Amino acid sequence: MDPELVETFLAIVREGGMRRAAAALHLSQPAVSARLRELERRIEARLFERVGRRLELTETGRLLASEWPGLAAAQHALLRRVREQAGIERRTLRLATTDAASIYVLPEVYLEYRERHPSVQLTVQVVDSRHVLDAVAAREVDLGVVTLPATHPEIEVAPVFEEELVCVADGTRAPAKRGALRLADLAAEPLVLYPRGSTTRGLLDAVFAAHGVTPNVVMETASPEAMQRLAEVGVGTSILPEPLVRSAIAAGRLRHVRLRDARFERRLATAVRRGRELPEAARWFLEIVHRRYPPLAAAPPPAGPPESGAGSTVTGEPRARLLPRRGRH
């Protein structure tokens, strides 16, 4: 129903006639009459009836005159809430990321984003990759950053970052003293790894499986910081992101256990809902991420275990390029 036509009708009711309504609306009387006729045509009902020289409201006219103000007020309130919500969405960015992304990849992105868009509030959930995908699919967050491989029918992922996972142990432990080991020798040592079912553990297990060995896992934990500490006190050898353990290696609390025939890597990727138009705040964030970490191009994965003495990479996603410069961690 055209609000302009209804407001003309209400002016006739309020002013007590078409001539006065025309003066109040700064219209000619024929224009007011034409609007009234058009409104009655659209609703297929008469709103006035003439009694002598006076216009009287019909039952339909009384209904419209009594109900329209409340409907108009509710419409205005709804539009105000919609505009407010749109403004909130422009000023809020909801993210879900893995711990690796939050610790090694995104801090500089967060800083640049805050500098460029200080009015936007960042809300970050740190969860595992499966929960990142679920949160993006359910629209609980605007976008996510996951560890690959990660698949969901409603989610599109774009690999943006590769990092090396290194083997570390207490500096006094035997495996750290023997120099470079074969993966089979490492598998026989007590290992402290990510829990079964996690994405990163799946990547590690794929490397061991490609070499036909089973790791001797004595302890599992989802906390990389806990794994580092457990390796430092000698509970077992861990496989952790190189940036996390770099300072501990330099300080002598950990030793880098080098491998002769294998290499552990993992990829991180942005995750967005397919077919969804991203809020402006989310588009700004992706622009910064993809400028700092251009999406990686796919390349055929290596086939099977390596030849003797050759390097191996099993990541669950094709390896695309050399690792980023250390300064980008």
Secondary structure, 3 states (H helix, E strand, C coil): CCHHHHHHHHHHHHHCCHHHHHHHHCCCHHHHHHHHHHHHHHHCCCCEEEECCEEEECHHHHHHHHHHHHHHHHHHHHHHHHHHHHHHHHHEEEEEECHHHHHHHCHHHHHHHHHHCCCCEEEEEECCHHHHHHHHHCCCCCEEEEECCCCCCCEEEEEEEEEEEEEEEECCCHHHHCCCECHHHHHHCCEEECCCCCHHHHHHHHHHHHCCCCCCEEEECCCHHHHHHHHHCCCCEEEEEHHHHHHHHHHCCEEEECECCCEEEEEEEEEEECCCCCCHHHHHHHHHHHHHCCCCCCCCCCCCCCCCCCCCECCCCCCCCCCCCHHHC
